[in-house]
Amino acid sequence: MTVTLEKVNVEAQAIEAKKAAKALLTLTTEEKNQALITLADTIEANFETILKANEADLQNGREKGFEDAFMDRLALTKERVFDFAKGLREVAELEDPTGHALSDWTLDNGLNVQKVTVPLGVIGMIYEARPNVTVDATGLALKSGNAIVLKGGSNAIHSNRAIVEVMHQGLEKTAIKKEAVQFIDSTDREATQQLFTMKEHVDVLIPRGGGKLIQAVVNNATVPVLETGVGNCHIYIDVDADVEKALNIMINAKTDRPAVCNAAETLIVHEAWLNENKDALIAALNENGITVHGDDTVVEMIPGSVPAGEADWKNEYLSLDIAIKTVSDVQGAVDHIEEYGTKHSEAIVTENDAIATTFLNLVDAAAIYHNASTRFTDGGALGFGAEIGISTQKLHARGPMGLPALTTVKYLMRGTGQIR
Amino acid sequence: MTVTLEKVNVEAQAIEAKKAAKALLTLTTEEKNQALITLADTIEANFETILKANEADLQNGREKGFEDAFMDRLALTKERVFDFAKGLREVAELEDPTGHALSDWTLDNGLNVQKVTVPLGVIGMIYEARPNVTVDATGLALKSGNAIVLKGGSNAIHSNRAIVEVMHQGLEKTAIKKEAVQFIDSTDREATQQLFTMKEHVDVLIPRGGGKLIQAVVNNATVPVLETGVGNCHIYIDVDADVEKALNIMINAKTDRPAVCNAAETLIVHEAWLNENKDALIAALNENGITVHGDDTVVEMIPGSVPAGEADWKNEYLSLDIAIKTVSDVQGAVDHIEEYGTKHSEAIVTENDAIATTFLNLVDAAAIYHNASTRFTDGGALGFGAEIGISTQKLHARGPMGLPALTTVKYLMRGTGQIR
């Protein structure tokens, strides 16, 4: 049933990962932390090897004429490689998410029941051409006692291969078997697809990247998926919004880092507020070089704006473009978000607490803000230490996923012969 | 894209459910509890209508020559219908799983972050011909603030239709819209399949029934699935097992209710223990009318046993059959469970705590027992009050799923103009 690809045998690698995951179950927190520190040291010591491999990817990228943003995410420097190592050391400092008794009680018959956090097992990480994910995901997986199967974007394959080789060298000196980190060394799509259905050996798939990648995994995988990250986020300016707060929040959410998933893509604005504060809004948009795609009211009111269509309401621009929609009340905002939002981060700006409560209660998203920018939906900003991604689904984990998202539970039942 | 079936429009029903789920968000715990009590009253008052409809299903079942166990699960009596009502009243007594702040902290910049439990939204329940699930699942869904779309087995369609009609009558008198309970009134497989991919309107699918039903959902759904219940459970009798405990536990796990998912299907036994306690084991098996399918050692040692093949190690007999496998150490037991277990419930019997710890640590299952019967993996037995099923997957919920499994979280972020 398994097709063996030219260079790789994905199933064999997943089986090796599973075995290594079993061995990880017997390690102490200290052994895992020490391994992460050794990995960090090894990466630093071998940064030149990694940079040399990265040059091959960059060369290839230049030949293919990739856009600047793509090349920027692909490019490594000594500083960036040392940041990978720093990230691993930070993960070593975090609390071990496994081995916690979430509850512990004894039944009347004397049977003790403990609900304990344990590693998921084997994590399949499917991601685009961002070499940092290779290190970040490995660090989080190992710290939480999981093995990982890495399938990165083809355009970073030289960098990823070199990083994994270096990490394997590092792991040789630790209590963690190097088989706990598997690298699918293939640019063949079939290799990725094999992971989708490898339920016996892979416990969860985590896709990280654009909407297309994520949907391909969600639609084709029988292995459970932790869906991450597409963010079509909205700011709703209510009739009772403070003007300064509203403009600050809108500008920050749109322009601070337009390319990230917690950036705002659509402004929903109460028509009465717009009538009153049109000039201030126009000035703020112009000062920040924002292109407006608006509904009829907006196009009439805001000079230079272009008409927004269905595609705009759905669009994750990831640029200095914004769609603007006018509504006559909070329900209009809630309905628009229900139709077009991606359940990531949504904000209301208002001084009316009752309206804010309605919004917080009715909007269905991972994070819902009252009078603050959507940019805080981030593991780092919230103090989670590190994140494997931002979940936009409802099961298992929602919002920024730190180490606990990489665990499951076991019920441990200790008795003295109890029967039913 | 949506195919309208002869009698039903599944998408339209799912959309109605989604709307009703939004309305549920604004109800108080008291309003939900009162609705459950009214449902219970209405079911009791209309028990004859339900029994009459059930007679049509029973008649159909007799004509089709269904086996006794099937007919028993299908058959309703006044007492059973009143038990449904009692179940609803018990759910009304349980703690509301929504609206709990699981954490609450304030960032240095003053942004308050609350992680709050909220309903999942719309639950798609796909189940076999067991009318009790229609009521039980509805009660748990409504209590946790969710709407539910019910797709029961075709052979219970008259009973299910009558139960839902009665519940709709009841809901008319409550704060919950009757659209929160949708019944797919069709025996067409296509109707079930439409639910599989209705990601926009259905938040989770919960299949309850045999392995085939569950695998059909897992393999074809793009809506996230809470996988429940197939239990190929093992009892491992270690060399250091107390004879009385071992036999009591094995017999209880096998014979107390052979047809349930937490019953034992395979006995793994240490060869040295078997050599020493062969006669006691044989006596216990014979007394309880258990048929043994064994490996070579067992067939040689236990009179009347038949050779076990690959199919036996995988089989969820759900009868008084047991497979018996001999091993030379705990690792042999762990490996056998890893290969053939369904990650439900697994037990070790031993007086050696170190060996028990190894087993508890290495076996990958929802519930792992030391010196107790696997029969305790049950929401009722563990004091959860009620369960929607027993999860054998690792994400979101594992083991018996009570009301909290039907919730997700939202991060509510309350600020005063914070930007990043």
Boltz contact constraints between the chains, C-beta under 6 A:
constraints:
  - contact:
      token1: [A, 25]
      token2: [B, 361]
      max_distance: 6.0
  - contact:
      token1: [A, 111]
      token2: [B, 372]
      max_distance: 6.0
  - contact:
      token1: [A, 120]
      token2: [B, 394]
      max_distance: 6.0
  - contact:
      token1: [A, 203]
      token2: [B, 394]
      max_distance: 6.0
  - contact:
      token1: [A, 218]
      token2: [B, 222]
      max_distance: 6.0
  - contact:
      token1: [A, 219]
      token2: [B, 222]
      max_distance: 6.0
  - contact:
      token1: [A, 222]
      token2: [B, 218]
      max_distance: 6.0
  - contact:
      token1: [A, 222]
      token2: [B, 219]
      max_distance: 6.0
  - contact:
      token1: [A, 224]
      token2: [B, 395]
      max_distance: 6.0
  - contact:
      token1: [A, 245]
      token2: [B, 417]
      max_distance: 6.0
  - contact:
      token1: [A, 248]
      token2: [B, 419]
      max_distance: 6.0
  - contact:
      token1: [A, 252]
      token2: [B, 419]
      max_distance: 6.0
  - contact:
      token1: [A, 256]
      token2: [B, 420]
      max_distance: 6.0
  - contact:
      token1: [A, 360]
      token2: [B, 412]
      max_distance: 6.0
  - contact:
      token1: [A, 361]
      token2: [B, 25]
      max_distance: 6.0
  - contact:
      token1: [A, 367]
      token2: [B, 411]
      max_distance: 6.0
  - contact:
      token1: [A, 367]
      token2: [B, 413]
      max_distance: 6.0
  - contact:
      token1: [A, 368]
      token2: [B, 412]
      max_distance: 6.0
  - contact:
      token1: [A, 369]
      token2: [B, 413]
      max_distance: 6.0
  - contact:
      token1: [A, 370]
      token2: [B, 414]
      max_distance: 6.0
  - contact:
      token1: [A, 371]
      token2: [B, 415]
      max_distance: 6.0
  - contact:
      token1: [A, 371]
      token2: [B, 416]
      max_distance: 6.0
  - contact:
      token1: [A, 371]
      token2: [B, 417]
      max_distance: 6.0
  - contact:
      token1: [A, 372]
      token2: [B, 111]
      max_distance: 6.0
  - contact:
      token1: [A, 372]
      token2: [B, 413]
      max_distance: 6.0
  - contact:
      token1: [A, 372]
      token2: [B, 415]
      max_distance: 6.0
  - contact:
      token1: [A, 372]
      token2: [B, 418]
      max_distance: 6.0
  - contact:
      token1: [A, 373]
      token2: [B, 419]
      max_distance: 6.0
  - contact:
      token1: [A, 373]
      token2: [B, 420]
      max_distance: 6.0
  - contact:
      token1: [A, 375]
      token2: [B, 420]
      max_distance: 6.0
  - contact:
      token1: [A, 394]
      token2: [B, 120]
      max_distance: 6.0
  - contact:
      token1: [A, 394]
      token2: [B, 203]
      max_distance: 6.0
  - contact:
      token1: [A, 394]
      token2: [B, 408]
      max_distance: 6.0
  - contact:
      token1: [A, 395]
      token2: [B, 224]
      max_distance: 6.0
  - contact:
      token1: [A, 395]
      token2: [B, 396]
      max_distance: 6.0
  - contact:
      token1: [A, 396]
      token2: [B, 395]
      max_distance: 6.0
  - contact:
      token1: [A, 396]
      token2: [B, 396]
      max_distance: 6.0
  - contact:
      token1: [A, 398]
      token2: [B, 408]
      max_distance: 6.0
  - contact:
      token1: [A, 398]
      token2: [B, 409]
      max_distance: 6.0
  - contact:
      token1: [A, 399]
      token2: [B, 411]
      max_distance: 6.0
  - contact:
      token1: [A, 408]
      token2: [B, 394]
      max_distance: 6.0
  - contact:
      token1: [A, 408]
      token2: [B, 398]
      max_distance: 6.0
  - contact:
      token1: [A, 409]
      token2: [B, 398]
      max_distance: 6.0
  - contact:
      token1: [A, 411]
      token2: [B, 367]
      max_distance: 6.0
  - contact:
      token1: [A, 411]
      token2: [B, 399]
      max_distance: 6.0
  - contact:
      token1: [A, 412]
      token2: [B, 360]
      max_distance: 6.0
  - contact:
      token1: [A, 412]
      token2: [B, 368]
      max_distance: 6.0
  - contact:
      token1: [A, 413]
      token2: [B, 367]
      max_distance: 6.0
  - contact:
      token1: [A, 413]
      token2: [B, 369]
      max_distance: 6.0
  - contact:
      token1: [A, 413]
      token2: [B, 372]
      max_distance: 6.0
  - contact:
      token1: [A, 414]
      token2: [B, 370]
      max_distance: 6.0
  - contact:
      token1: [A, 415]
      token2: [B, 371]
      max_distance: 6.0
  - contact:
      token1: [A, 415]
      token2: [B, 372]
      max_distance: 6.0
  - contact:
      token1: [A, 416]
      token2: [B, 371]
      max_distance: 6.0
  - contact:
      token1: [A, 417]
      token2: [B, 245]
      max_distance: 6.0
  - contact:
      token1: [A, 417]
      token2: [B, 371]
      max_distance: 6.0
  - contact:
      token1: [A, 418]
      token2: [B, 372]
      max_distance: 6.0
  - contact:
      token1: [A, 419]
      token2: [B, 248]
      max_distance: 6.0
  - contact:
      token1: [A, 419]
      token2: [B, 252]
      max_distance: 6.0
  - contact:
      token1: [A, 419]
      token2: [B, 373]
      max_distance: 6.0
  - contact:
      token1: [A, 420]
      token2: [B, 256]
      max_distance: 6.0
  - contact:
      token1: [A, 420]
      token2: [B, 373]
      max_distance: 6.0
  - contact:
      token1: [A, 420]
      token2: [B, 375]
      max_distance: 6.0
